[in-house]
Amino acid sequence: MKPTVFLSLALTLGLTGNAQAANFAVITAPPTILNLLVLGLGIAGIAIGFQVLNVLKGGYLSRAWQIFVAGFVVLVFSQIAVLLPTFEIVNLPNWVAPGLTVLWVGTLFYGIFETKRVLA
């Protein structure tokens, strides 16, 4: 199939869909921007945690850092659970985001407990 015919068909099929404009007032609201910032910091925490795990290479603190990385993964999922209903992508139950946040705090405290246990 020629590229121009394929492009024409793709554009025709794309134009028949129901397009909706983004709600920029919701996206630029301060709580949403803060949630996006926390999401970005959580992803950075995962990346830094993997770098620390690579340096530790199975040392005494590697288990604690594995728990910290798992906590950052839960943090990222909790922020995604907050942002999905905000952007009107998926309507999640009201308990999902706070539940994931409680799980994140629990993993953070468990990582601190493991670190304290190893260093004491």
MDAnalysis code that builds the backbone (N, CA, C; Angstrom):
import MDAnalysis as mda
import numpy as np

u = mda.Universe.empty(360, n_residues=120, atom_resindex=np.repeat(np.arange(120), 3), trajectory=True)
u.add_TopologyAttr("name", ["N", "CA", "C"] * 120)
u.add_TopologyAttr("resid", np.arange(1, 121))
u.add_TopologyAttr("resname", ["MET", "LYS", "PRO", "THR", "VAL", "PHE", "LEU", "SER", "LEU", "ALA", "LEU", "THR", "LEU", "GLY", "LEU", "THR", "GLY", "ASN", "ALA", "GLN", "ALA", "ALA", "ASN", "PHE", "ALA", "VAL", "ILE", "THR", "ALA", "PRO", "PRO", "THR", "ILE", "LEU", "ASN", "LEU", "LEU", "VAL", "LEU", "GLY", "LEU", "GLY", "ILE", "ALA", "GLY", "ILE", "ALA", "ILE", "GLY", "PHE", "GLN", "VAL", "LEU", "ASN", "VAL", "LEU", "LYS", "GLY", "GLY", "TYR", "LEU", "SER", "ARG", "ALA", "TRP", "GLN", "ILE", "PHE", "VAL", "ALA", "GLY", "PHE", "VAL", "VAL", "LEU", "VAL", "PHE", "SER", "GLN", "ILE", "ALA", "VAL", "LEU", "LEU", "PRO", "THR", "PHE", "GLU", "ILE", "VAL", "ASN", "LEU", "PRO", "ASN", "TRP", "VAL", "ALA", "PRO", "GLY", "LEU", "THR", "VAL", "LEU", "TRP", "VAL", "GLY", "THR", "LEU", "PHE", "TYR", "GLY", "ILE", "PHE", "GLU", "THR", "LYS", "ARG", "VAL", "LEU", "ALA"])
u.atoms.positions = np.array([
    [0.851, -1.168, 0.000],
    [0.000, 0.000, 0.000],
    [0.900, 1.235, 0.000],
    [0.560, 2.180, -0.811],
    [1.369, 3.394, -0.904],
    [1.248, 4.201, 0.397],
    [2.323, 4.891, 0.734],
    [2.288, 5.667, 1.987],
    [1.212, 6.756, 1.999],
    [0.931, 7.365, 0.856],
    [-0.076, 8.424, 0.840],
    [-1.470, 7.861, 1.061],
    [-1.738, 6.679, 0.499],
    [-3.051, 6.053, 0.704],
    [-3.188, 5.646, 2.171],
    [-2.134, 5.057, 2.714],
    [-2.167, 4.645, 4.112],
    [-2.347, 5.851, 5.034],
    [-1.644, 6.937, 4.766],
    [-1.769, 8.148, 5.568],
    [-3.175, 8.726, 5.465],
    [-3.738, 8.710, 4.261],
    [-5.099, 9.223, 4.076],
    [-6.112, 8.399, 4.856],
    [-5.961, 7.063, 4.803],
    [-6.884, 6.209, 5.550],
    [-6.723, 6.413, 7.057],
    [-5.492, 6.536, 7.513],
    [-5.258, 6.731, 8.937],
    [-5.849, 8.055, 9.420],
    [-5.677, 9.108, 8.653],
    [-6.241, 10.403, 9.039],
    [-7.752, 10.383, 8.999],
    [-8.318, 9.700, 8.023],
    [-9.773, 9.612, 7.926],
    [-10.343, 8.850, 9.109],
    [-9.713, 7.745, 9.471],
    [-10.189, 6.989, 10.626],
    [-9.966, 7.765, 11.921],
    [-8.883, 8.518, 12.000],
    [-8.610, 9.314, 13.193],
    [-9.580, 10.462, 13.356],
    [-10.038, 11.043, 12.251],
    [-10.954, 12.173, 12.328],
    [-12.374, 11.758, 12.661],
    [-12.708, 10.482, 12.480],
    [-14.066, 10.042, 12.778],
    [-14.282, 9.800, 14.256],
    [-13.208, 9.772, 15.066],
    [-13.336, 9.557, 16.503],
    [-13.909, 10.782, 17.194],
    [-14.283, 10.591, 18.435],
    [-14.853, 11.671, 19.231],
    [-13.726, 12.341, 20.017],
    [-13.299, 13.493, 19.598],
    [-12.207, 14.198, 20.265],
    [-12.770, 15.129, 21.331],
    [-12.064, 15.166, 22.467],
    [-12.451, 16.063, 23.541],
    [-11.228, 16.866, 23.957],
    [-11.455, 18.105, 24.263],
    [-10.339, 18.974, 24.653],
    [-9.926, 18.669, 26.082],
    [-8.652, 18.872, 26.373],
    [-8.145, 18.675, 27.729],
    [-8.646, 19.794, 28.628],
    [-8.912, 19.464, 29.852],
    [-9.371, 20.435, 30.826],
    [-8.133, 21.041, 31.504],
    [-7.614, 22.121, 30.918],
    [-6.379, 22.717, 31.410],
    [-6.545, 23.367, 32.777],
    [-7.765, 23.734, 33.138],
    [-7.980, 24.315, 34.460],
    [-7.719, 23.277, 35.546],
    [-8.086, 22.029, 35.291],
    [-7.848, 20.966, 36.266],
    [-6.373, 20.581, 36.279],
    [-5.750, 20.533, 35.098],
    [-4.355, 20.113, 35.009],
    [-3.434, 21.123, 35.678],
    [-3.740, 22.391, 35.559],
    [-2.864, 23.420, 36.117],
    [-3.259, 23.841, 37.531],
    [-4.231, 23.177, 38.143],
    [-4.601, 23.492, 39.522],
    [-3.442, 23.102, 40.450],
    [-3.213, 23.859, 41.510],
    [-2.076, 23.575, 42.396],
    [-2.041, 22.153, 42.973],
    [-3.173, 21.561, 43.411],
    [-3.062, 20.182, 43.913],
    [-2.624, 19.190, 42.838],
    [-3.078, 19.389, 41.617],
    [-2.698, 18.479, 40.543],
    [-1.229, 18.633, 40.194],
    [-0.753, 19.861, 40.165],
    [0.668, 20.082, 39.885],
    [1.514, 19.488, 41.004],
    [1.055, 19.598, 42.251],
    [1.777, 19.003, 43.370],
    [1.795, 17.478, 43.252],
    [0.673, 16.883, 42.853],
    [0.641, 15.436, 42.651],
    [1.575, 15.016, 41.522],
    [1.642, 15.795, 40.458],
    [2.571, 15.494, 39.371],
    [4.016, 15.622, 39.840],
    [4.291, 16.607, 40.694],
    [5.630, 16.779, 41.241],
    [6.018, 15.597, 42.123],
    [5.101, 15.154, 42.977],
    [5.371, 13.999, 43.833],
    [5.557, 12.741, 42.981],
    [4.801, 12.610, 41.900],
    [4.974, 11.485, 40.985],
    [6.370, 11.495, 40.371],
    [6.813, 12.654, 39.936],
    [8.155, 12.768, 39.377],
    [9.232, 12.471, 40.395],
    [9.054, 12.958, 41.626],
    [10.028, 12.678, 42.683],
    [10.025, 11.197, 43.070],
    [8.866, 10.562, 42.998],
    [8.803, 9.128, 43.267],
    [9.549, 8.324, 42.220],
    [9.417, 8.722, 40.958],
    [10.158, 8.051, 39.883],
    [11.657, 8.288, 40.064],
    [12.030, 9.500, 40.463],
    [13.448, 9.775, 40.733],
    [13.939, 8.953, 41.919],
    [13.104, 8.766, 42.924],
    [13.476, 7.934, 44.071],
    [13.704, 6.485, 43.676],
    [12.894, 5.976, 42.751],
    [13.099, 4.611, 42.261],
    [14.437, 4.512, 41.534],
    [14.723, 5.488, 40.684],
    [15.982, 5.460, 39.923],
    [17.191, 5.543, 40.860],
    [17.142, 6.434, 41.839],
    [18.252, 6.564, 42.787],
    [18.368, 5.317, 43.657],
    [17.234, 4.744, 44.032],
    [17.259, 3.519, 44.826],
    [17.913, 2.364, 44.087],
    [17.628, 2.242, 42.784],
    [18.286, 1.187, 42.005],
    [19.786, 1.439, 41.887],
    [20.180, 2.696, 41.793],
    [21.613, 2.997, 41.757],
    [22.284, 2.636, 43.081],
    [21.634, 2.923, 44.188],
    [22.183, 2.568, 45.499],
    [22.248, 1.049, 45.639],
    [21.208, 0.343, 45.182],
    [21.227, -1.120, 45.232],
    [22.358, -1.687, 44.389],
    [22.640, -1.041, 43.258],
    [23.734, -1.494, 42.412],
    [25.079, -1.304, 43.120],
    [25.215, -0.235, 43.890],
    [26.451, 0.013, 44.629],
    [26.586, -0.961, 45.803],
    [25.480, -1.246, 46.486],
    [25.532, -2.125, 47.655],
    [25.856, -3.573, 47.280],
    [25.313, -4.058, 46.200],
    [25.570, -5.404, 45.666],
    [25.424, -6.492, 46.721],
    [24.293, -6.526, 47.372],
    [24.023, -7.605, 48.321],
    [24.635, -7.417, 49.685],
    [24.950, -6.204, 50.065],
    [25.505, -5.941, 51.391],
    [24.437, -6.002, 52.466],
    [24.809, -5.585, 53.650],
    [23.888, -5.647, 54.784],
    [22.674, -4.728, 54.594],
    [22.871, -3.603, 53.956],
    [21.775, -2.645, 53.790],
    [20.958, -2.868, 52.521],
    [21.270, -3.890, 51.759],
    [20.553, -4.064, 50.487],
    [19.078, -4.392, 50.714],
    [18.764, -5.165, 51.758],
    [17.357, -5.479, 52.030],
    [16.577, -4.219, 52.375],
    [17.169, -3.351, 53.180],
    [16.487, -2.102, 53.535],
    [16.251, -1.250, 52.296],
    [17.242, -1.185, 51.400],
    [17.056, -0.381, 50.195],
    [16.076, -1.017, 49.221],
    [15.967, -2.335, 49.230],
    [14.929, -2.982, 48.430],
    [13.545, -2.586, 48.941],
    [13.416, -2.491, 50.258],
    [12.146, -2.061, 50.845],
    [11.877, -0.602, 50.498],
    [12.908, 0.244, 50.525],
    [12.722, 1.650, 50.143],
    [12.285, 1.769, 48.684],
    [12.897, 0.994, 47.789],
    [12.503, 1.037, 46.377],
    [11.064, 0.561, 46.223],
    [10.686, -0.490, 46.946],
    [9.296, -0.953, 46.902],
    [8.348, 0.134, 47.410],
    [8.780, 0.865, 48.433],
    [7.961, 1.968, 48.933],
    [7.795, 3.071, 47.897],
    [8.868, 3.381, 47.161],
    [8.749, 4.387, 46.115],
    [7.845, 3.910, 44.978],
    [7.862, 2.621, 44.694],
    [6.947, 2.077, 43.673],
    [5.501, 2.242, 44.134],
    [5.238, 1.962, 45.400],
    [3.885, 2.143, 45.936],
    [3.503, 3.623, 45.918],
    [4.468, 4.513, 46.208],
    [4.202, 5.954, 46.129],
    [3.807, 6.362, 44.711],
    [4.513, 5.843, 43.717],
    [4.189, 6.174, 42.327],
    [2.788, 5.674, 41.985],
    [2.461, 4.445, 42.415],
    [1.116, 3.926, 42.136],
    [0.038, 4.730, 42.855],
    [0.330, 5.200, 44.071],
    [-0.668, 6.000, 44.784],
    [-0.893, 7.345, 44.089],
    [0.169, 7.943, 43.561],
    [-0.006, 9.212, 42.851],
    [-0.729, 9.003, 41.527],
    [-0.471, 7.885, 40.870],
    [-1.215, 7.572, 39.649],
    [-2.689, 7.365, 39.982],
    [-2.960, 6.713, 41.124],
    [-4.353, 6.507, 41.538],
    [-5.036, 7.825, 41.872],
    [-4.275, 8.827, 42.291],
    [-4.857, 10.150, 42.549],
    [-5.092, 10.887, 41.225],
    [-4.148, 10.753, 40.289],
    [-4.214, 11.530, 39.051],
    [-5.202, 10.968, 38.017],
    [-5.431, 9.669, 38.021],
    [-6.340, 9.095, 37.024],
    [-7.756, 9.672, 37.114],
    [-8.364, 9.748, 38.309],
    [-9.685, 10.399, 38.358],
    [-9.623, 11.906, 38.097],
    [-8.503, 12.544, 38.445],
    [-8.377, 13.980, 38.210],
    [-8.391, 14.290, 36.716],
    [-7.681, 13.472, 35.944],
    [-7.651, 13.662, 34.495],
    [-8.838, 13.011, 33.797],
    [-9.759, 12.439, 34.577],
    [-10.977, 11.797, 34.091],
    [-10.662, 10.662, 33.122],
    [-9.641, 9.867, 33.465],
    [-9.285, 8.706, 32.656],
    [-10.010, 7.482, 33.179],
    [-9.886, 7.230, 34.485],
    [-10.521, 6.087, 35.126],
    [-11.128, 6.580, 36.428],
    [-12.302, 6.084, 36.740],
    [-12.950, 6.447, 37.990],
    [-12.695, 5.333, 38.997],
    [-11.770, 5.576, 39.918],
    [-11.407, 4.593, 40.928],
    [-12.223, 4.811, 42.197],
    [-12.381, 3.761, 43.008],
    [-13.035, 3.960, 44.313],
    [-12.243, 4.936, 45.177],
    [-12.929, 5.558, 46.102],
    [-12.304, 6.600, 46.926],
    [-11.244, 6.064, 47.883],
    [-11.237, 4.784, 48.176],
    [-10.325, 4.222, 49.156],
    [-8.983, 3.803, 48.561],
    [-8.839, 3.781, 47.244],
    [-7.628, 3.245, 46.613],
    [-6.415, 4.128, 46.901],
    [-6.511, 5.408, 46.631],
    [-5.364, 6.304, 46.815],
    [-4.944, 6.410, 48.278],
    [-5.865, 6.625, 49.240],
    [-5.421, 6.652, 50.643],
    [-4.875, 5.313, 51.118],
    [-5.444, 4.223, 50.628],
    [-4.936, 2.907, 51.002],
    [-3.511, 2.695, 50.527],
    [-3.224, 3.108, 49.294],
    [-1.863, 2.995, 48.780],
    [-0.913, 3.937, 49.527],
    [-1.404, 5.085, 49.935],
    [-0.566, 6.012, 50.701],
    [-0.220, 5.423, 52.069],
    [-1.176, 4.775, 52.710],
    [-0.906, 4.120, 53.995],
    [0.095, 2.983, 53.792],
    [-0.047, 2.237, 52.712],
    [0.900, 1.164, 52.409],
    [2.296, 1.720, 52.153],
    [2.367, 2.878, 51.483],
    [3.661, 3.515, 51.232],
    [4.330, 3.931, 52.544],
    [3.579, 4.540, 53.428],
    [4.141, 4.965, 54.712],
    [4.581, 3.746, 55.521],
    [3.811, 2.667, 55.435],
    [4.199, 1.442, 56.135],
    [5.505, 0.866, 55.609],
    [5.683, 0.854, 54.300],
    [6.946, 0.346, 53.746],
    [8.107, 1.282, 54.086],
    [7.845, 2.581, 54.120],
    [8.893, 3.526, 54.508],
    [9.350, 3.262, 55.944],
    [8.396, 3.102, 56.863],
    [8.760, 2.830, 58.256],
    [9.444, 1.475, 58.401],
    [9.018, 0.484, 57.633],
    [9.662, -0.823, 57.704],
    [11.097, -0.749, 57.168],
    [11.315, 0.045, 56.125],
    [12.675, 0.251, 55.620],
    [13.549, 0.944, 56.644],
    [12.992, 1.925, 57.346],
    [13.751, 2.596, 58.412],
    [14.043, 1.624, 59.541],
    [13.081, 0.777, 59.893],
    [13.282, -0.224, 60.930],
    [14.389, -1.201, 60.544],
    [14.390, -1.651, 59.287],
    [15.441, -2.560, 58.820],
    [16.817, -1.895, 58.855],
    [16.860, -0.621, 58.443],
    [18.127, 0.107, 58.482],
    [18.625, 0.236, 59.916],
    [17.728, 0.565, 60.836],
    [18.097, 0.703, 62.250],
    [18.571, -0.636, 62.810],
    [17.925, -1.714, 62.407],
    [18.304, -3.039, 62.894],
    [19.711, -3.424, 62.431],
    [20.028, -3.090, 61.174],
    [21.345, -3.442, 60.631],
    [22.434, -2.568, 61.252],
    [22.154, -1.286, 61.411],
    [23.183, -0.360, 61.897],
    [23.360, -0.406, 63.415],
    [22.404, -0.988, 64.133],
    [22.519, -1.020, 65.604],
    [23.388, -2.152, 66.083],
])
